[in-house]
Amino acid sequence: MLRSAVAQQDALIGVDDNGVDSLAFAQVLEEVRQRRDEFDSRSHVPRDMIERFKQVGIYRAATPKCYGGDALAPARFLEMIERISEADGSAGWVASFGSAGVYLAALPPETLAELYADSPDLVFAGGLFPLQPAEAVDGGWQVNGTWKFASGCKGADLLGVGIGAAGGKPRTAVFRPEQVEIIENWDVVGLKGTGSHDLRVTNKHIDERWTFIRGGAATIDEPLFRYPSIAYAAQVLAVVNLGLARAALDEISRMANGGGITGAPKLSDRAYVRIEIAKAEAKLAAARSFFYSTTEQVWESILAGNPVTPEQTSQLRLSAIHVSQAGAAVVQSAYSLAGTTAIYLRHPLQRYLRDSMVVTQHAFLSEGLYDGAGSVFLGVPPFPGYI
């Protein structure tokens, strides 16, 4: 489902069709804009901001309805992450893990009931790779190891680590934060505020019922948990670049009528700038349309009772890769058009450029994944874990 910028602004008044308080959401977006430098300097989104995300439903968006959650339609949640990412890429990235309930739904029902006993608002973060071997012991596993890229770990209620693979998908062990050591080493060029530190677990026993196969079949029979979980995990990250691209183009629009350092004509008076901005807007709109229309088509098919096909899963993954790459290209165009002004570290386009480039480096969004989509299109078995 696509919404125009005007419709998005109109939705900021009252309560939307998902029960989200739109005024409260707008206030959260403004707070994110005001605090994004703080997130970068602290190398994480602090817990009080995570609590604000909880208040607007981010962390119950993928909680099963049977446990008091919203189980939002994927497009609705993706639009929320897009809007947060427009305010700050790191905040959008951390908020995107509100989708984690989709693959947590592979846990046994009794474990899920315990997890959601106190609240449907659950913050999960995982450092799944590199997968570490775990010793099988009576009723569970003995876990040791160190894992990387645990985005949002400092604000999480639950932490997951990868302890082996099944069919190309990692087995994940779920721990409470006090059982896991966070190694603070997130020193990067972009998405600085995601707090994607390392996790370390030392000689901890975990019962079998607190492990699941990420991407495995859900134990909850609700429509959201029939949506392809790994494809969704890629989508919620890719949509960050839609928000960043929109922010970059809006920044150029704000700059367009100002004077340059050298006394050259205003950006809006230069034909090449107008041409390139038009191309960038078209690129962004086309990528966004493909992304959301594919999401809606698969969702409507699920609601109709149809099983998800490999071709549908591949289209979701392809749309995620494409929107990530297209968004980054749009940010690059905006940065180039801004000229010398944009080289200063405090300029907003610096942030958008660095953040968008980091998004495209994620394993779920790399150029190599086009091979999987091409394989499905040509009827060739894709590499393990793609579907």
C-alpha positions as CSV (number, residue, x, y, z in Angstrom):
1,M,0.0,0.0,0.0
2,L,1.5,3.3,-1.0
3,R,0.8,6.6,0.7
4,S,1.6,10.1,-0.6
5,A,3.6,12.5,1.5
6,V,0.4,14.5,2.0
7,A,-1.5,11.4,3.2
8,Q,1.4,10.7,5.6
9,Q,1.2,14.1,7.0
10,D,-2.6,13.9,7.4
11,A,-2.1,10.7,9.3
12,L,-0.2,12.6,12.0
13,I,-3.5,13.7,13.5
14,G,-5.6,11.2,15.5
15,V,-5.3,7.5,15.5
16,D,-4.5,5.5,12.3
17,D,-6.2,2.3,11.1
18,N,-3.7,0.2,13.1
19,G,-4.5,1.9,16.4
20,V,-1.2,3.8,16.4
21,D,-1.5,7.2,18.0
22,S,-0.3,9.3,15.1
23,L,0.4,12.5,17.2
24,A,2.5,10.5,19.6
25,F,4.4,8.9,16.6
26,A,5.0,12.4,15.2
27,Q,6.4,13.5,18.6
28,V,8.7,10.5,18.7
29,L,10.0,11.3,15.2
30,E,10.8,14.9,16.3
31,E,12.6,13.6,19.4
32,V,14.7,11.3,17.2
33,R,15.7,14.2,14.9
34,Q,16.7,16.3,18.0
35,R,18.7,13.5,19.5
36,R,20.4,11.8,16.6
37,D,23.8,13.4,17.4
38,E,23.5,12.0,20.9
39,F,22.9,8.5,19.5
40,D,26.0,8.8,17.4
41,S,28.2,10.0,20.2
42,R,26.9,7.3,22.6
43,S,27.2,4.6,19.9
44,H,23.7,3.4,20.7
45,V,20.1,4.4,21.0
46,P,19.5,4.7,24.8
47,R,16.9,2.8,26.8
48,D,14.7,5.9,27.3
49,M,14.3,6.2,23.5
50,I,13.6,2.5,23.2
51,E,10.8,3.0,25.8
52,R,9.4,5.8,23.5
53,F,9.4,3.3,20.6
54,K,7.5,0.9,22.8
55,Q,4.9,3.5,23.5
56,V,4.0,3.9,19.8
57,G,3.9,0.1,19.2
58,I,7.2,-0.6,17.6
59,Y,8.0,-3.5,19.9
60,R,4.6,-5.1,19.8
61,A,4.2,-4.9,16.0
62,A,5.3,-8.5,15.5
63,T,4.0,-9.9,18.8
64,P,1.3,-12.5,18.2
65,K,-2.2,-11.3,18.8
66,C,-2.8,-14.3,21.1
67,Y,-0.2,-12.7,23.4
68,G,-1.6,-9.2,23.3
69,G,0.4,-8.0,20.3
70,D,-0.6,-6.1,17.2
71,A,0.9,-8.5,14.6
72,L,0.9,-5.6,12.1
73,A,0.7,-6.2,8.4
74,P,4.3,-6.0,7.1
75,A,3.7,-2.9,4.9
76,R,2.3,-1.0,7.9
77,F,5.4,-1.8,10.0
78,L,7.8,-1.0,7.1
79,E,6.2,2.4,6.7
80,M,6.8,3.2,10.4
81,I,10.5,2.2,10.0
82,E,10.8,4.3,6.9
83,R,9.5,7.3,8.7
84,I,11.9,6.8,11.7
85,S,14.8,6.3,9.3
86,E,14.0,9.6,7.6
87,A,14.6,11.2,11.0
88,D,17.7,9.1,11.7
89,G,19.1,6.0,10.1
90,S,20.5,4.4,13.3
91,A,17.2,4.9,15.1
92,G,15.3,3.3,12.2
93,W,17.7,0.4,12.1
94,V,17.3,-0.3,15.8
95,A,13.5,0.1,15.6
96,S,13.4,-2.3,12.7
97,F,14.1,-5.2,15.1
98,G,10.6,-4.7,16.4
99,S,10.0,-7.3,13.6
100,A,11.9,-9.9,15.5
101,G,8.8,-11.5,16.8
102,V,8.3,-13.1,13.4
103,Y,11.2,-15.4,13.8
104,L,10.9,-15.7,17.6
105,A,7.6,-17.3,16.7
106,A,9.5,-20.5,16.0
107,L,10.0,-20.9,19.7
108,P,7.7,-23.4,21.5
109,P,4.4,-22.0,22.6
110,E,5.2,-22.5,26.3
111,T,8.4,-20.4,25.8
112,L,6.5,-17.7,24.0
113,A,3.9,-17.6,26.7
114,E,6.6,-17.1,29.3
115,L,8.3,-14.4,27.2
116,Y,5.2,-12.3,26.8
117,A,3.7,-13.0,30.2
118,D,4.5,-9.5,31.5
119,S,4.1,-7.4,28.3
120,P,3.7,-7.8,24.6
121,D,6.4,-5.2,24.1
122,L,9.6,-7.2,23.7
123,V,13.0,-5.9,22.5
124,F,15.1,-8.6,20.9
125,A,18.7,-8.2,19.6
126,G,20.9,-10.9,18.1
127,G,24.5,-11.4,17.3
128,L,24.1,-14.6,15.3
129,F,27.4,-14.8,13.5
130,P,30.0,-16.2,13.3
131,L,28.1,-19.4,14.3
132,Q,29.7,-21.0,17.2
133,P,29.6,-24.7,18.0
134,A,27.7,-25.7,21.2
135,E,28.0,-28.9,23.1
136,A,24.7,-30.9,23.2
137,V,23.9,-31.7,26.9
138,D,21.0,-33.3,28.6
139,G,17.9,-31.3,27.6
140,G,19.8,-28.5,25.9
141,W,23.1,-26.9,25.0
142,Q,26.3,-25.6,26.7
143,V,27.1,-22.4,25.0
144,N,30.5,-20.5,24.7
145,G,31.6,-17.9,22.2
146,T,31.7,-14.4,20.8
147,W,29.3,-13.0,18.2
148,K,29.3,-9.8,16.1
149,F,26.9,-7.2,15.0
150,A,24.3,-7.3,17.8
151,S,22.5,-4.1,16.8
152,G,20.4,-2.6,19.6
153,C,21.9,-4.9,22.2
154,K,22.2,-2.3,24.9
155,G,18.4,-1.7,24.9
156,A,17.3,-5.3,24.5
157,D,15.1,-7.4,26.8
158,L,16.3,-10.6,25.1
159,L,19.6,-11.5,23.3
160,G,20.1,-14.3,20.8
161,V,23.3,-16.0,19.6
162,G,23.9,-18.4,16.8
163,I,25.0,-21.9,17.9
164,G,24.9,-23.9,14.7
165,A,22.9,-24.3,11.5
166,A,20.1,-26.4,10.2
167,G,19.4,-26.4,6.5
168,G,21.4,-23.2,6.0
169,K,19.5,-21.4,8.8
170,P,21.1,-20.6,12.2
171,R,20.0,-22.2,15.4
172,T,19.6,-19.4,17.8
173,A,19.9,-19.6,21.6
174,V,17.9,-17.0,23.6
175,F,19.3,-15.5,26.8
176,R,18.3,-12.8,29.2
177,P,20.7,-9.7,29.1
178,E,22.3,-10.5,32.5
179,Q,23.6,-13.8,31.0
180,V,25.5,-12.1,28.2
181,E,28.5,-9.8,28.1
182,I,28.4,-6.9,25.7
183,I,31.8,-6.1,24.2
184,E,31.6,-2.4,23.3
185,N,33.6,-2.1,20.1
186,W,31.2,-0.4,17.6
187,D,33.5,2.2,16.0
188,V,32.3,2.6,12.4
189,V,31.8,5.1,9.6
190,G,28.0,5.0,9.5
191,L,25.0,3.9,11.5
192,K,27.0,4.8,14.5
193,G,24.0,4.9,16.8
194,T,23.0,1.3,16.2
195,G,25.2,0.0,19.0
196,S,26.0,-3.2,17.0
197,H,28.5,-4.4,19.6
198,D,29.8,-8.0,20.1
199,L,28.1,-10.4,22.4
200,R,30.0,-12.9,24.6
201,V,28.6,-16.0,26.4
202,T,30.8,-17.9,28.7
203,N,29.9,-21.5,29.7
204,K,26.1,-21.0,29.9
205,H,23.6,-23.8,29.7
206,I,20.4,-23.2,27.7
207,D,17.4,-25.5,27.6
208,E,16.3,-26.7,24.2
209,R,13.0,-24.9,24.5
210,W,14.9,-21.6,24.5
211,T,16.4,-22.2,21.1
212,F,14.9,-22.0,17.6
213,I,15.8,-22.2,14.0
214,R,15.9,-18.6,12.6
215,G,13.6,-18.8,9.5
216,G,12.1,-22.1,10.8
217,A,8.3,-22.7,10.9
218,A,6.3,-20.7,13.4
219,T,4.4,-22.4,16.2
220,I,1.8,-19.6,16.0
221,D,-1.0,-19.9,13.5
222,E,-1.6,-16.2,12.6
223,P,-1.2,-14.6,9.2
224,L,1.9,-12.6,10.0
225,F,3.8,-15.7,11.0
226,R,3.2,-17.2,7.6
227,Y,5.0,-14.3,6.0
228,P,8.6,-15.4,5.0
229,S,10.7,-14.4,8.1
230,I,14.1,-14.1,6.5
231,A,12.8,-12.0,3.6
232,Y,11.0,-9.8,6.2
233,A,14.3,-9.5,8.2
234,A,15.9,-8.2,5.0
235,Q,13.0,-5.8,4.2
236,V,13.0,-4.1,7.6
237,L,16.7,-3.2,7.1
238,A,16.4,-2.2,3.4
239,V,13.6,0.2,4.1
240,V,16.1,2.3,6.2
241,N,17.5,3.5,2.9
242,L,14.1,4.6,1.7
243,G,14.0,7.0,4.7
244,L,17.5,8.2,4.2
245,A,17.0,8.8,0.5
246,R,13.9,10.9,1.3
247,A,15.8,12.9,3.9
248,A,18.6,13.5,1.4
249,L,16.3,14.8,-1.3
250,D,14.5,17.0,1.2
251,E,17.8,18.4,2.3
252,I,18.7,19.3,-1.3
253,S,15.3,21.0,-1.7
254,R,16.0,23.1,1.4
255,M,19.5,24.0,0.0
256,A,18.2,24.8,-3.5
257,N,17.4,28.5,-3.1
258,G,20.4,29.4,-1.0
259,G,23.7,30.9,-2.3
260,G,26.8,28.9,-2.8
261,I,30.3,29.5,-1.5
262,T,31.7,30.6,-4.8
263,G,28.8,32.9,-5.8
264,A,27.7,30.5,-8.5
265,P,24.0,30.4,-9.4
266,K,21.6,28.9,-6.9
267,L,21.1,25.1,-7.2
268,S,17.5,25.6,-8.3
269,D,18.7,27.8,-11.2
270,R,21.0,25.1,-12.6
271,A,19.5,22.9,-15.3
272,Y,21.7,19.9,-14.5
273,V,20.6,20.0,-10.8
274,R,16.9,20.1,-11.8
275,I,17.5,17.2,-14.2
276,E,19.3,15.0,-11.7
277,I,16.8,15.7,-8.9
278,A,14.0,14.6,-11.2
279,K,15.9,11.4,-12.0
280,A,16.5,10.8,-8.4
281,E,12.9,11.3,-7.5
282,A,11.8,8.8,-10.2
283,K,14.4,6.3,-9.1
284,L,13.2,6.5,-5.5
285,A,9.5,6.3,-6.4
286,A,10.0,3.3,-8.7
287,A,12.0,1.4,-6.1
288,R,9.5,2.2,-3.4
289,S,6.6,1.1,-5.5
290,F,8.2,-2.2,-6.3
291,F,9.1,-2.8,-2.7
292,Y,5.6,-2.0,-1.2
293,S,3.6,-3.5,-4.0
294,T,5.5,-6.8,-3.7
295,T,4.9,-6.7,0.0
296,E,1.2,-6.2,-0.4
297,Q,0.8,-8.8,-3.0
298,V,2.4,-11.5,-0.8
299,W,0.4,-10.4,2.2
300,E,-2.9,-10.4,0.4
301,S,-2.1,-13.9,-0.9
302,I,-1.4,-15.1,2.7
303,L,-4.7,-13.5,3.9
304,A,-6.5,-15.4,1.1
305,G,-5.1,-18.7,2.6
306,N,-2.5,-19.4,0.0
307,P,0.9,-20.9,0.9
308,V,3.9,-18.6,0.1
309,T,5.8,-19.8,-3.0
310,P,9.5,-19.7,-3.5
311,E,8.9,-17.2,-6.3
312,Q,7.1,-14.8,-3.9
313,T,9.9,-15.1,-1.3
314,S,12.5,-14.4,-3.9
315,Q,10.5,-11.3,-5.1
316,L,10.5,-10.0,-1.5
317,R,14.2,-10.5,-1.2
318,L,14.8,-8.9,-4.6
319,S,12.8,-5.9,-3.8
320,A,14.8,-5.5,-0.5
321,I,18.1,-5.6,-2.3
322,H,16.9,-3.3,-5.0
323,V,15.5,-0.6,-2.6
324,S,18.6,-0.7,-0.6
325,Q,20.8,-0.1,-3.6
326,A,18.5,2.5,-5.2
327,G,18.1,4.4,-1.9
328,A,21.9,4.6,-1.5
329,A,22.3,5.8,-5.1
330,V,19.7,8.6,-4.5
331,V,21.7,9.7,-1.4
332,Q,24.9,9.7,-3.5
333,S,23.2,11.9,-6.1
334,A,22.0,14.4,-3.5
335,Y,25.5,14.5,-1.9
336,S,27.1,15.1,-5.3
337,L,24.7,17.9,-6.2
338,A,25.3,19.7,-2.9
339,G,28.9,20.4,-3.9
340,T,31.6,21.6,-1.4
341,T,29.1,22.4,1.3
342,A,28.4,18.7,1.9
343,I,32.0,17.8,2.8
344,Y,31.7,19.2,6.3
345,L,31.2,16.4,8.9
346,R,28.3,18.3,10.5
347,H,26.3,18.6,7.3
348,P,23.2,16.3,7.2
349,L,24.2,14.8,3.9
350,Q,27.4,13.4,5.4
351,R,25.2,11.4,7.8
352,Y,22.8,10.2,5.1
353,L,25.7,9.2,2.8
354,R,27.6,7.2,5.4
355,D,24.5,5.6,6.9
356,S,23.1,4.5,3.5
357,M,26.4,3.0,2.4
358,V,26.5,0.9,5.6
359,V,23.0,-0.4,4.9
360,T,24.1,-1.8,1.5
361,Q,27.0,-3.7,3.2
362,H,24.7,-5.9,5.2
363,A,24.8,-9.6,4.3
364,F,21.1,-9.7,3.6
365,L,21.4,-6.8,1.1
366,S,24.6,-7.4,-0.7
367,E,24.9,-7.4,-4.5
368,G,25.7,-11.1,-4.4
369,L,22.1,-11.8,-3.5
370,Y,21.0,-10.9,-6.9
371,D,22.3,-14.3,-7.8
372,G,19.7,-16.0,-5.7
373,A,16.9,-14.0,-7.4
374,G,18.3,-14.7,-10.8
375,S,18.5,-18.4,-9.9
376,V,14.8,-18.6,-9.0
377,F,13.8,-16.6,-12.1
378,L,15.7,-19.1,-14.3
379,G,14.5,-22.2,-12.5
380,V,17.9,-23.0,-11.0
381,P,18.2,-24.0,-7.3
382,P,19.4,-20.9,-5.4
383,F,22.2,-21.1,-2.7
384,P,21.1,-22.5,0.7
385,G,19.3,-20.2,2.9
386,Y,18.0,-17.8,0.2
387,I,14.5,-19.2,0.2
